[in-house]
Amino acid sequence: MGDIEDAIERADREAFTKDPPKTLKGQIGFLIKQFGSAKAVAAELGVTADSVNRYRRGARKHARADVAAKIDDTVKARWQPLVRKRRQKQAAATGGITVETRARFGYTSSAGSTDDGRFRRLTVHLPATYAQRLFDARDTGASDQAMRGIIAEGFKEVYFQDGGGRAMGLSDVEINDIDYLDLDF
């Protein structure tokens, strides 16, 4: 895994927007919605459908320790992908993505200015289009270098050119020697 992909994974893990159900009844209700039936949940957990229905109704308030652990693990495994999907969809549609990094930035510019790379510590909020491109690149298995290129292009537009207000002769920005890179969306 590369720096960018690691940063996306960290941002996903850090951001539960809502905790998964904690009660046995709530967990079983969630699992029945996910699997479609009490029978399917029972098969996944290794218990009978009657037991699942008792948990759902609240007739049984507590499961055996091994079954309770299996229920908890199954809920968490199915809960986080829904949260990730929703947060990524929001970032790609309207929210954008914030990139914090310390790295060497190099660029190609008009004559008379230096193109020597230098370390900069930047925190830049990139628009939703860059978030969408970054998620699409990761989902299609793009290289870390390709994902760096997307972020560098966003930095060029938002930070270096200030949305079109300066440095219009700047034609290319590169990110190298990343000390750290964090994403938030």
N, C-alpha and C positions, 0 to 999 in steps of 0.2 A: 504494500500500500504506500502511496505517496503522501506528501505533506498535505495537499489539498483534500484528498479523500479522507485522510485521518481527521482533518479539521471538520469536515461535514459530519462524520460519524460522531465526533465529540459534541457538536452542536445538537445533533439529534438526541443523544443520550441525556444531555443536560436539561432538556426542555420538556418535561411532562407538563402539558397545559392543564391537565386534570388527572387526579389520581385514579387508579383503577378501583373498582368496587372492593370494599373490605369485608362486608358481611358475607356469610355463606350463601344466604338467599340471593343477594345482589350478584355474587360471582356466578352462581348457577344460572340466574336469569340472563346474564351476559353471554355465558357459554351456550345456552340454548339458542339465543339469537344468532350466534356465530355458526353453530353446527346444524341448526335447523330442527332438531328434535331431541327429546330427552334420551331416546335410544342411542343416538349418535354420541351424545355427551357421555353416556354410560360406557359405551364401547371405548372411548378415548381415556376415560378415567379408570376403567377396570372394575366398575361396580354395576349393580343392576339398574334398570330404568326406574324401578320402583323407588330405589334409594334416591336417585336424582329427583324424582317427583316429590319425595318427602322433603328434600332440601329446598326445592323451589317453593313449596307451600309453606315452609317454616315449621312443619311437623317435627323435623329433626333440626336442632339448632347447631349441633356440632358434628363434624365428621371425624372419623378416626384420624390419628396424626398423619399416617402415610397418605391417606386419601386427601386430607386437607392440604398437605404439601403439594400433591399432584394438581389439585384444583388451583392453588395459588400460582404455581408455575405455568399452567395452561392459560390462565387469565392474563398473566404478565406477557407471555409470548404472543398473545393475540391482541393485546391492548396497545402496546407501543407502536406497532406498525400503523395502526389507525391514526394515532396522534402524529407520528412522523409525516404520514401522507397529508394530513390536514394542514400541518404547519408549512410543509414544503409548498403545497398548493397556494396557501396564503402568501408566502414570500414571493412566489413566481407570479402571482396575479397582481398584488398591490403593495406588499410590504417591503420587498427588496431584501438585501442581505448586507450585514455590516462585516467588514473585513478589518481585522487588526493584525498588523504584522511588523516585524523588523527584518528587513531584507535589503539586499543590494539592488538598486534600481538603476538600469542603464537605459538610455534612449537615443534615438536618432533625431537630429534637429537640423535647423538651417545653419548655414556657415556663420561662424563668429560666436557660437555657443559651444560649451563643452559637452561631450557625450560620454565622459568618463563616469562609470557607475559609482555610486556611493551609497552607504548604508543610510536608511531612513526608517524611522518608526512612524507608521501611519495607521490611523483608524479612519476608514472611509466607508460611508454608506452608499452602496451601489444600487441603482434602480432595479425594479422587478425583472426587467428583461435579462439582466445579467444573472440573476438568481435562476431564472428558467433555463438559460443556456448552460449554466454550471450543473444543474440537476440533470438535464438532458445528456450532457457529456458524460457525467458519472454513470448514468443508467445504461449508456451504450458502451461502457468500458473504455472510455477515452483515457489516454495517458495522463500522468500528472503534469507533464509539460504542456499538453493541450489545455488542461484546466487552468494552469498558470497563465497561459495566453489570454484566456477569457477574463481573468481577474486583472491582468495587466492592461487589457483594452479598456476595462471599466475604470481603472485608476487613471489612465490617460485622459479619458473623457471627463470624469468627475473631478479629479484632484489636479492633474497637471494643466488641463485646458479649462478648468472651471466651467464646464458646460458650454464652452464656445466663447468664453470671455477673454482668453489669453492663450499664448503659446500655440497659435494655430499652425505654425510651421513644424510642430512636433509630429513625426510620422510613425514612430514605433517606440514602445516601452517594453522593457524586459524585466522580469523578476528573477534574481539569482541569489544564491547563498542565503536561503531563508533561515534565520535564527529561530523564529517561531511564527506561527500563523494560526489565528483563531477566527472562527466565523460565528455569527449570531443571526438568527432569523426568526 
